[in-house]
């Protein structure tokens, strides 16, 4: 039997969840965290932008002092938001929230997330820069870089490489580039407003999918994706364009569910033309149509895809080099498990008569893991039979991509997986993705001073990567519970 203290400690989370069942308490508890985040991000980023400078990236760029108060406060706030999120998922049945209440809460929290300036990444400034190359300077952003341009916006840019994103997002970036002629801060907020609307569209599509596919899990899945703190942080607060890729991915799955397979093929391709990893879903869609012997839909979808790609080649990709810009090949590893592999192997070979340098080891790493990943991907996608298996296998292949293959990694990549966690019927896959969306924040959590200048810096640098990528795999074990809670 449990003693009073043990039973009390187990009942406490349930009591907290029951108190959150009141819609106003639920909303206020969530809103408090995003208000604090908004103030922290404004404190970090607004002064620099008002002075015509890019803002420092929290958790990425080393601060001038060993202790960065903003980094610590951000970690505490995100931990608080994830605690509320995990509590709500674990005791979902205690909340008893309605669709309208979730929609209002999502609108309020989305507005608060929109009010926060980006602070962990300056990518949104590069989006504007690429848009300016095309709309302001009339050049092809797949052939030219901002290093070739000398104007007032150049101070906000970094990196000497062409546009690494597909042309699906280019019209939006061009509009932002034109708007930046008036105000940089205003353009940042305008682009973030577009991403907020995209997030709302993603939630609407997800709701439509779940309502007919998994009626009992509709609100649970909507909450799992729409209220995930990593999703709100990276797609709305930091303003990354991954939400647009998710929109076309969900649209492709929606098209398959509603009997529009040719449209689904085109939408899957458009998702891949935002960021190439979405081609995993496109490939799974083709396998799905082959399995179901829908040859007419398959031929129409493939023909439409070929026509679209040929048109884009004529307009934007006149050379092989311009097309290879989409691969965005970085000649080093960062934030991934390969950081822990390349460095030690280089030191080990330093003991040889002819040591291998890091570039050679990195090239060998890419070749070996490319073969492993593509073999794994083909094996898993060959198991696609229906929509359930399509979601499951695409989720597994994306996990293999992010954990096993990707050498260059950022926390917002995990947002690609969260809608799959909301759709899947696999409890282990849902748990791994949900936990991954939290542990990946360890890449921001460790003070940059600790992993760059402090004693035992290599230990801290290793620990943050291990926490981010390997801890979630511990939650892949089957259990009696289908997910984080019974739905």
N, C-alpha and C positions, 0 to 999 in steps of 0.2 A: 504493500500500500504506500501511497505517496503521503509524505508528511505535509503539514499545513504550509510550510515555507515553499516546498516544491510546487504544490498545487497552486499556491498563490502566484508564484512566478510564472506559471504556465497560463493562468487565467488573466494576468495583467495585459498581455497583448490583445486578448479577446475583448477585454473591457475597453481598451483604447479604440479598437476597431468599432465596437458598438457605439462609442461616443462619436466617432466619425460618421456614423450613419445619418446624423443630422446634416442636411445639405449645407447649412451655413458653417458649421464647424469644419466640415470637409473642405469647403472652399477656402475658409480663412486659414486653416492649417497649411494648405498648399500655397496659397497666395503669399503668406509670410516669407517663405523661402525664396520665391521669385522676386519679391520686392527687395530683399536683401541682396540677391544676385544682381539685380538691376542697378542698385546703388553702388555696389562694388565695381561693376564693369564701367559705369559712368566715371567713377573716381579714377579708375585705371586708364581709360581710353580717351575721354573727352578732352582733357587739357592738351594732350599731344595733337589731336586732330584740329583743335581750335588754333593751335600754333603752326599748322601746316606741316605736321610731322606724323609718320606712322606710329601707332601706339605700341608699347612693349607687350609681348605675348606672355600672359600669365602661365607659369608652369613649363615654358619652353625656353625663353630667353633668360639668361642668368641676370639676376638683379644686382644692383650696386652694393647691397647689404646682404650679410649672410642669412638674415631672417626677413622674409617678405610677408608682411602682415596680410596683404591682399590674397596671396596664395593660401595662407592658412585659413583665412575666413571663407574663401571660396570652397576649400575642401570640407570645412565644417558644414557649410550650407548645403552643398551637394550631398553630403552624407545624411543630413537631416531629411532632404527631399527623397533620397532613396530609401530611407527607413520608413517614411510614410508610404511610399510606393510599394515596398515589399510587404508591409503590414496590410495594406489594402488588398494585395493579390492573395496573400495567405488566408485572410479572413474575409474573402469577397462576399460570402453569403451573409455576413453580419452587416454589410453596408446597406444593402437593399436600395441602391440608387436607381433612379429612372433615367430613361433616354434623355428627356428634356433637362434634367438636372446635370447629367454629364455634359450635355452640349453647352449649357450656360457656363459651367465650370471650365470647360475647354476654351471657350471664347475669352473668359476673363484671364486665365493663365496664359493663353496665347498672346493677349494684348500686353501683359506684363513682360513676357519674354521678348516681345517685339520692342518694348521700350528700352531694353538693355542694349548697350553698344557691344559689339564683339570685343573679346578680351583675350581669348586663348589662341587666336589665329588671325593673321592679316590676309587670309585668302580672299576675303570679300573686296579688298583693295586691288588685288590682282585681277579679279573678275572685271572690275571697272576699267582697269588698265587694258585688258584684252579687248574690251568693248570699245575703248577709245582708239585702239589701233585700227579697227575696222570702220567705226562711224565718224570719228573726228579726223583721222589721218588718211582714211581711204586705202589702207593696206590690208593684205591678207594676213590674219594673225597666225596662220599655220606656216607662213613663210618668213615672218618677221617677228622680232622681239622688241620689248620696250627699251632695251639697251641701245637700240638704233635711233631712238627718238629723244629729243631734248626739248622738254616743255615743263610747265610748272607742276605737272602731275608726277613727273619721274621720281621725285623724292619719296613717293609712297610705294614704289615698286621694289621688288627684289627678284633675283634669279634672271638668268639670261637664256631662257628657253621659250619656244613658241607655245601657243595655246594647247594645253594637254587634254582639254575636254572636247567632246564631240560637238557637231554643229547644231544639235537640237537646242542647246542652251544659248547659242550665239545671238539670235535676235534679241533676247532679254538683255544680254550683256551689252549689245550695241546701244539699246535704249538707255541703259545705265551710263554708258560712256558719254552719250550726248548730254544727259542730265548733269553729269559731273562738271560741265562747263559753268553751271550756276552755283553749285555747292557740293562739296565732298561729303559732309556730314548728312545733308539732305538726301544725297544719292544712296548712301549706306542705308538710311532708314527706308527709302523707297524700295530698294532691292530686298531688304528684309521683309517689307510688307508683301511683296510678291511671294517670298518663301512661306510667309504665314498663310496666305491664301492657298498655296500649294499643299501645306500641311492640312488645312481644312478639307481640301479636296481628297487627300489621301484618307482621312478619317471617314469621309462620306463613302468613298469606294469600299473601304474595309467594312463599314457597317452594312452596305448593300450586299457584299459577298457573304458575310457571316449570317445575315438575317435569313437567307435562303439555304445556306450550306450547313451552318451549325447554329440553329436558332437558340439553343440553350446557352451557348457560349458567346452570344453576340456582344453583350455589354462588357463582359470580361475581356474579350479580345480587343474591343474598342479602347478600353481603359489601358490594357497592356501596351498598346502602341501609342495612343494619343497622349497619355500622361507620363510616358517614360521620360525621366529627367535627362538622360543622355540625348534623346531625340529633340527635346525642347532646347537643350543647351546648344547642340551642334547645328541643328537645322534652322532654328529661329534666332537664338541669341547670337551665336557666332556666324550665322548667315551662310552656311555651306549649301552648295547646289545639289546635294545628294537627294533632297526631297523630290526634285524633278525626276530623277532616275526612278525613285520609288513609285512616283505617280504613274509612269508608263508601265512599270512592272505590274502594279496592281491592276492597271487597265488591261494588260494582256491576260492576266488570270481571270478578270471579270469577263473579258470577251470569250474565253474558253467556256466559262460557266454558263454564259447566256447564248451559246451556240453561234458565236461569230469568230470562228477559228482563223479565217484569213486576216481579219482585223487584228486578232491577237498576235499573229506573226509580225505584222508591221509595227504594232506597239512595242513588242519585245525588242525589235531592231532599234526603234527610236530610243528605248531605254539604254541600249548598248551604245547609242550615239550621244548619250550624255556622259556615261563612263563605261569603259569597255567591260568590266566585270559583269554587267547586266546581260552580256551575251550568253552567260550561263543559262539564264532563264529562256532566252531565245532558242538556244539549242535544245533545252528540255521541251519547249513547245513543239519543235519539229519532231522530236521523238514521240511525243504524245499523239500527234496527228498520224504518224506512221503506225503506231500501235493500234489506233482506232480505224486505220485504213480510210482516212478521209483524204483521198488523193486529190480531189478537186480543190478543196480548201488549201491543201498543202502546196499544190502547184500555183494557185493564185497568190498565196502569201509569199512564196519564194520568188515568183516573177515580180511582184511588187517590190520586194526587197532589193532585187537585182537592179531594177529600174531606178530606185531611189539612190542606191550606192553609185551607180554610173553617173547620175545627175550631180551628186555631191563631188565625185571625182573631177568632173568637168569644171565645176564652179570653184571648188576650194582646195582640191588636192591634185595639182598638176604634176607633182613629183612624188617619188617614193618617200623621200625625206619628209615631206609635208604630212604624209599619211602616218609615218612612224612617230610623229609628234604625239599622237593619241596614246601611244604606249607609255609615254613619259618615263623613259628608262633612266633611273638614277644609278650611277656607278658605285653606290655604296649602300649599306644597310643602316636602317634607323628605326628604333622603337620595335623591332621584331626579334624573334628568337634567333635569327641569323646573325644578329650582333654578337650573340654568345658563342657562335660557331666560327665565324671568320677570324676574329681576333685571336682566340686561343690556338687555332690551327696555324695561323701565321707565326705565332711564337714557337710552336712546336717544330715547324719546318725550319725555324731559324737555327736549330741545332744541326741541320743537315749541312753537307758540303756545298750544295747548291740550294739555298733556301728559296721557297716560293713567296713572292710578295703578296700583299693583300689584294691588289687588282687581279692577279692570276687566280687566287683562291676564290675571290668573289665570282669570277667568270665560271669557274668550275662548279661552285655552289649553284649558280643559276641553271647550268646545264643539267646537273643531277636532279635538282628539285623540280625543274620543268618536266622532265620525263616522269618523275613520281607523281606530280600533280595531275598532269594530263591523263596518265593511266588511271589514277583514282577517279578523275572526273568522268571519263568515258565509262568506267565500270559502274559508277553510281547512276549516271543518266540512262544507262541501258536498262535500269530497273524501273523506269517511269512507266506506269500502266494507266493511271487515272489522275484526277486532280489532287487527291490526297498524297499519292506517291510523288507527284511532280513537286509539290510544296516541300515535302520531306527531303527529297533528293537534292533539290536546289539549295535548301538550307545546309545540308551536309557538305556539298561541294563548295559553297561559299565559306563555310567554316574551315575547310581544308585550304582554301585560298588564303584566308586571313591569318590562320595560325601556322600552317605548314609551309606555304609557298612565298607569300609576300615578304620581300626584303625591306621595303619602304612602307611604313604603317603609321596611320594616325587614328585617334579614337573615333572620329566620325564615320570611319568605314563600318563600324559595328551597327550603325543605324540601318544599313542595308538588310540586316538579319531580323530586326525587330518585327516588321510586318509579317514575316514568315513564322515567327514565334506565335503571333496572334492567330494565324490561320491553321497551323499544324495541329493534328490530333495526337502527335507524339509528345508525351510528357517529358521524357529525357531531353529531346531537342529544345523544347520550350524552356526548360530549366537552364540548360547550358547557355542559350542566347540571352536570357534575362540576366543571369549572373554575369555574363561577359559584358553586358552593357554597363554594369557597375564596376567590375574589376578593371576595366580598361581605363577608368579615370585615375588609376594609380600612375599612369603616364604623366598626369598633371600634378599628382599629389605630392610626390617627393620634391622637396625644395631643390631648385636648380643648383643652388650652392652645394648641397650635400652630394650630388652626383657629378659635380664638375670640379670642385675645389677642396672639399672637406676630406679629412682622413677617411679611409675605407670607401672612397668614392666609387670604386669598381664594385664593391659589395652592394652599395645602394643602387647603382645603375642596373646591376643584374637582378636584384630583388624586384624592382619595379616592373621589369619585363616579364619575369616569371609570374608575378602576381596578376599581371594583365592578361596573359595568354594561357597559362597552364591551370590556374585555380578553377576556372569554369569547367574544365574537363572532368573534375571530380564529381560534378553533378550530373554526369551522363548515365550513372547507374540507375537501372530500373528500380522502381519502388511501387508500393501499392497505390500511390497517389498519381493520377495522370499528369499532373503539372504542378504548379505552385499551390493550387488548391483544386478541389473538386468543383467542376462546373457542369 
